[in-house]
Amino acid sequence: MRDWSGKRYWLVGASEGLGRALALQMSRAGVELVVSARSEDRLKDLVAELPGRATCVPMDIADRDSVIAAARDVGEIDGMVFLAGLATLVKTQDWDAERVEQMFDVNLTGAARVIGQVIGPMVTRDAGHIMLIGSLSAYRGLPGSIGYSASKAGLMALAESMHGDLKGTNVLVQLANPGYIQTRMQDDNPYAKPFIMSPAKAAQEVFDQMNTDRFHKAFPFGFGLLFRLSRFLPTSVYEWIFFRR
């Protein structure tokens, strides 16, 4: 268990769902939080609910100028958790350029924008912690997931590269790939959602990982193992299982 007392973390995408639940978890552990998202009203409600010291900095991660300004307002931090995510079901046959590009701009490019503002100071002082929230959908492309699976796969590759580059330093990079979480993102999902978790349960899984030096975690365990092993299946077998009509 880490000593969280007095630590200062920036949570990006904290206004609801997993982000909100993790903010509550970390605040109870003694972490000073800066929470960001687009909705200032939701952020203010969250800050009022948190038991520990917290401030809010509204930000649109799809806007580089907004990210730069927010990072300047946030100032020096001990760690950053990137929780922002956009999921919309789009099949290849129904390609919607605007929605697909939005998913990349939030899930992958948005992460790069935020990391780009915090990683330099962490490397310079040889101290810091970055936690990226991915998805089990990152391991292989899923039906109706044009944009989402690919952007989360890119985020996973980004985390792997960063972790490898920073190995042996005091800047810790971690990646958590959760399964289904009961949030607004699931409202329009017509597919089955096995082993769906509450935001509080998922937040506990993430925080447990953050208390270790373990780079990667896929959860729930059994469901996550299925997705990880799917990477070793021949394409024909994988598509027979996941893309049957």
C-alpha positions as CSV (number, residue, x, y, z in Angstrom):
1,M,0.0,0.0,0.0
2,R,1.4,3.4,-1.0
3,D,1.3,6.4,1.4
4,W,-1.1,8.6,-0.4
5,S,-1.2,11.4,2.2
6,G,-0.2,14.7,0.8
7,K,0.0,13.5,-2.8
8,R,-1.5,15.6,-5.6
9,Y,-3.2,14.0,-8.6
10,W,-4.9,15.3,-11.7
11,L,-7.9,13.1,-12.7
12,V,-9.0,13.8,-16.3
13,G,-12.5,12.6,-17.1
14,A,-13.7,12.6,-13.5
15,S,-17.2,14.1,-13.7
16,E,-19.1,10.8,-13.7
17,G,-18.8,7.0,-13.9
18,L,-15.5,5.4,-13.2
19,G,-13.7,8.8,-12.9
20,R,-16.1,10.0,-10.2
21,A,-15.9,6.7,-8.3
22,L,-12.1,6.8,-8.4
23,A,-12.0,10.4,-7.2
24,L,-14.0,9.4,-4.2
25,Q,-11.7,6.4,-3.5
26,M,-8.5,8.5,-3.8
27,S,-9.9,11.4,-1.8
28,R,-10.8,9.1,1.1
29,A,-7.1,7.8,1.0
30,G,-5.8,11.4,1.5
31,V,-5.0,12.4,-2.0
32,E,-5.4,16.1,-3.0
33,L,-7.3,16.1,-6.3
34,V,-7.6,18.3,-9.3
35,V,-10.6,17.0,-11.4
36,S,-11.2,17.9,-15.0
37,A,-13.9,17.3,-17.6
38,R,-16.0,19.4,-19.9
39,S,-18.9,19.9,-17.5
40,E,-18.1,22.5,-14.9
41,D,-21.3,21.9,-13.0
42,R,-20.7,18.2,-12.6
43,L,-17.1,18.9,-11.5
44,K,-18.3,21.4,-8.8
45,D,-20.8,18.8,-7.5
46,L,-18.0,16.3,-7.3
47,V,-15.7,18.6,-5.5
48,A,-18.4,19.4,-3.0
49,E,-18.9,15.6,-2.4
50,L,-15.2,14.7,-2.0
51,P,-14.1,14.3,1.7
52,G,-10.6,15.7,1.0
53,R,-9.0,18.7,-0.6
54,A,-10.0,19.2,-4.2
55,T,-10.4,21.7,-7.0
56,C,-11.9,21.6,-10.4
57,V,-10.4,22.7,-13.7
58,P,-12.8,22.4,-16.6
59,M,-11.2,21.2,-19.9
60,D,-12.0,20.0,-23.3
61,I,-9.4,17.4,-24.2
62,A,-10.3,17.6,-27.9
63,D,-9.0,21.2,-27.8
64,R,-5.2,21.6,-27.5
65,D,-5.4,25.2,-26.3
66,S,-7.8,24.1,-23.6
67,V,-5.5,21.3,-22.4
68,I,-2.5,23.6,-22.3
69,A,-4.4,26.2,-20.3
70,A,-5.8,23.6,-17.9
71,A,-2.3,22.1,-17.3
72,R,-1.0,25.6,-16.5
73,D,-3.8,26.1,-14.0
74,V,-3.3,22.6,-12.5
75,G,0.4,23.2,-11.8
76,E,2.8,20.6,-10.3
77,I,1.3,17.2,-9.6
78,D,2.5,13.8,-8.3
79,G,0.4,11.9,-10.8
80,M,-2.2,11.9,-13.5
81,V,-5.0,9.5,-14.2
82,F,-6.5,9.6,-17.7
83,L,-10.1,8.3,-17.6
84,A,-11.8,10.2,-20.4
85,G,-13.4,8.0,-22.9
86,L,-16.0,8.1,-25.7
87,A,-17.7,5.0,-26.9
88,T,-20.2,4.9,-29.8
89,L,-21.1,1.7,-31.7
90,V,-20.4,2.2,-35.4
91,K,-20.1,-0.7,-37.9
92,T,-17.9,-0.4,-41.0
93,Q,-21.0,-0.5,-43.2
94,D,-22.4,2.5,-41.4
95,W,-19.2,4.5,-41.1
96,D,-19.8,7.9,-39.6
97,A,-16.7,10.0,-40.0
98,E,-17.6,12.5,-37.4
99,R,-18.3,10.0,-34.6
100,V,-15.3,7.8,-35.5
101,E,-12.9,10.8,-35.5
102,Q,-14.4,12.0,-32.2
103,M,-13.5,8.7,-30.6
104,F,-9.9,8.9,-31.7
105,D,-9.7,12.5,-30.7
106,V,-10.9,11.8,-27.1
107,N,-9.6,8.2,-26.4
108,L,-6.2,8.4,-28.0
109,T,-5.2,11.9,-29.2
110,G,-6.8,13.4,-26.1
111,A,-4.6,11.2,-23.9
112,A,-1.5,12.3,-25.9
113,R,-2.4,15.9,-25.4
114,V,-2.7,15.6,-21.7
115,I,0.4,13.4,-21.3
116,G,2.4,15.8,-23.4
117,Q,1.7,18.5,-20.8
118,V,2.8,16.5,-17.7
119,I,5.4,14.0,-18.7
120,G,8.3,16.5,-19.2
121,P,8.3,17.8,-15.6
122,M,8.0,14.2,-14.3
123,V,11.0,13.1,-16.3
124,T,13.0,16.2,-15.3
125,R,12.5,15.6,-11.6
126,D,12.6,11.8,-12.0
127,A,9.3,11.3,-10.1
128,G,5.7,10.8,-11.2
129,H,2.9,8.5,-11.9
130,I,0.7,8.1,-14.9
131,M,-2.3,5.8,-15.0
132,L,-4.1,5.2,-18.3
133,I,-7.6,3.7,-18.4
134,G,-8.0,1.5,-21.5
135,S,-10.5,-1.2,-22.3
136,L,-10.6,-5.0,-22.9
137,S,-11.7,-4.0,-26.4
138,A,-8.1,-3.0,-27.1
139,Y,-6.8,-6.5,-27.5
140,R,-8.6,-7.2,-30.8
141,G,-11.2,-5.5,-33.0
142,L,-14.8,-6.1,-32.0
143,P,-18.0,-6.0,-34.0
144,G,-19.5,-2.6,-34.3
145,S,-16.5,-1.0,-32.6
146,I,-14.9,1.0,-35.5
147,G,-13.2,3.8,-33.7
148,Y,-13.5,2.5,-30.1
149,S,-11.4,-0.7,-30.3
150,A,-8.8,0.9,-32.5
151,S,-8.4,4.0,-30.3
152,K,-8.1,1.9,-27.2
153,A,-5.6,-0.3,-28.9
154,G,-3.6,2.8,-29.7
155,L,-3.8,3.8,-26.1
156,M,-2.5,0.4,-25.0
157,A,0.4,0.7,-27.4
158,L,1.2,4.2,-26.1
159,A,1.2,2.9,-22.5
160,E,3.5,0.0,-23.5
161,S,6.0,2.3,-25.2
162,M,6.0,4.8,-22.3
163,H,6.5,2.0,-19.8
164,G,9.4,0.5,-21.7
165,D,11.1,3.9,-22.2
166,L,10.7,4.8,-18.5
167,K,11.7,1.5,-17.1
168,G,14.4,2.0,-14.4
169,T,13.3,5.5,-13.7
170,N,11.0,6.8,-10.9
171,V,8.2,7.7,-13.3
172,L,5.7,4.9,-13.1
173,V,3.3,4.2,-16.0
174,Q,0.4,1.9,-15.6
175,L,-2.5,0.6,-17.8
176,A,-5.8,-0.7,-16.6
177,N,-8.1,-2.4,-19.1
178,P,-11.6,-2.9,-17.6
179,G,-14.5,-4.7,-19.1
180,Y,-18.1,-3.4,-19.0
181,I,-18.8,-0.7,-16.5
182,Q,-22.3,0.5,-15.8
183,T,-22.1,4.0,-17.2
184,R,-23.9,6.2,-19.7
185,M,-21.6,4.7,-22.4
186,Q,-23.6,1.4,-22.1
187,D,-27.0,3.0,-22.6
188,D,-27.0,2.5,-26.4
189,N,-25.1,-0.8,-26.5
190,P,-27.5,-3.6,-27.7
191,Y,-24.9,-6.4,-27.2
192,A,-24.7,-8.6,-24.1
193,K,-22.6,-7.1,-21.3
194,P,-21.3,-10.1,-19.3
195,F,-19.7,-9.4,-15.9
196,I,-20.7,-5.8,-16.0
197,M,-19.3,-3.9,-13.0
198,S,-20.5,-0.9,-10.9
199,P,-18.3,2.2,-11.2
200,A,-17.3,1.7,-7.5
201,K,-16.2,-1.9,-8.1
202,A,-14.1,-0.9,-11.1
203,A,-12.6,2.0,-9.2
204,Q,-11.5,-0.4,-6.5
205,E,-9.8,-2.5,-9.1
206,V,-7.9,0.5,-10.5
207,F,-6.9,1.8,-7.1
208,D,-5.7,-1.6,-6.0
209,Q,-3.4,-1.6,-9.1
210,M,-2.3,1.9,-8.3
211,N,-1.1,0.7,-5.0
212,T,1.4,-1.6,-6.7
213,D,4.1,-1.2,-9.4
214,R,2.3,-3.6,-11.7
215,F,2.2,-2.2,-15.2
216,H,-0.9,-3.9,-16.7
217,K,-4.2,-5.2,-15.4
218,A,-7.2,-6.6,-17.2
219,F,-10.4,-7.1,-15.2
220,P,-12.7,-8.8,-14.3
221,F,-10.0,-11.5,-14.2
222,G,-11.7,-14.3,-16.1
223,F,-13.3,-12.1,-18.7
224,G,-10.0,-10.2,-19.1
225,L,-8.1,-13.5,-19.6
226,L,-10.5,-14.4,-22.4
227,F,-9.7,-11.2,-24.3
228,R,-6.0,-11.5,-23.7
229,L,-5.9,-15.1,-25.0
230,S,-7.9,-14.1,-28.0
231,R,-4.8,-12.4,-29.4
232,F,-3.3,-15.8,-30.0
233,L,-6.2,-17.2,-32.0
234,P,-6.0,-17.5,-35.8
235,T,-8.0,-14.8,-37.5
236,S,-10.5,-17.3,-38.9
237,V,-11.2,-18.8,-35.4
238,Y,-11.4,-15.4,-33.8
239,E,-13.9,-14.1,-36.3
240,W,-16.0,-17.3,-36.1
241,I,-16.3,-16.6,-32.4
242,F,-16.8,-12.9,-32.3
243,F,-18.3,-12.0,-35.7
244,R,-20.8,-14.7,-36.2
245,R,-24.0,-13.2,-37.8
